[in-house]
Amino acid sequence: MKIEKLTPEPVILAELGARLARVRKQQRISQQQLAEQAGLGVATLRRIEAGQDSQLSSWIKLLKVLGRTSAIDSLVPEKFESPMAEALRSRS
């Protein structure tokens, strides 16, 4: 599912939780293992994977353990230029 501007927040949370569970399973990590390595409770991880509201700090811990820190960086890039600024720069 593609997440778009008009996608309701509960649907986004459910999709992100499902994606997290998929990555965890692909890496053959149990919920217990991931939770322990991230310093979280298993119940917290289960809630996140179920699409319930969660703290960003919990997501950061989980993504670090799964080797997905580039995903964190792409959320809000360090440097961002508007399309107009990029177009003007390419003209020069």
Buried (B, 14 or more C-beta within 10 A) or exposed (E): EEEEEEEEEEEBBBBBBBBBBEBBEEEEBEBEBBBBBBEBEBEBBBBBBEBEEBEEEBBBBBBEBBEBEEEEEEEEEEEEEEEEEEEEEEEE
